[in-house]
């Protein structure tokens, strides 16, 4: 599988109990995707390896996972801190678009041709997602992730171009 076919979704944070359950630090707003996945990929020794999900639940709002054949703290201890990925073959189009868009976090945002800031987060709301941009003047600006505000996205150079004609009302 090519590297672009993987999407970073979480990091394994800590053990939960003696049976090998692990807390996840989710990098998405839709951790419930794990409920439907048979497996995930974890980066181990520089390679992404397939781990089958035996159980998944939420402890409060904290996602918890158990992998098949990993039945103790000793079995999972080496996984703490490792990154968790899903592959595009397990995604529907809407979820893939959301995850692909999240790959732009940390990248440059321009308003027209002028540098505007850095994308620091994407927040999900019922109406639409919202881009959280840290401007050059260190202000946090929220921009709706809709066509009226986004002129284009240069996926090759990982750059977002905002429509220069839209009044952002951030001054």
Secondary structure, 3 states (H helix, E strand, C coil): CCHHHEEEEEEEEEECCCCCCEEEEECCCCHHHHHHCCEEEEEECCEEEEEEEEEEEEECCEEEEEECCCCCHHHHHHHCCCEEEEEHHHCCHHHHHHHHHHCCCCCEEEECCEEEEEEEEEEECCCCEEEEEEECCCCEEEEECCCCCEEEEECCCCEEEECCCCCCCCC
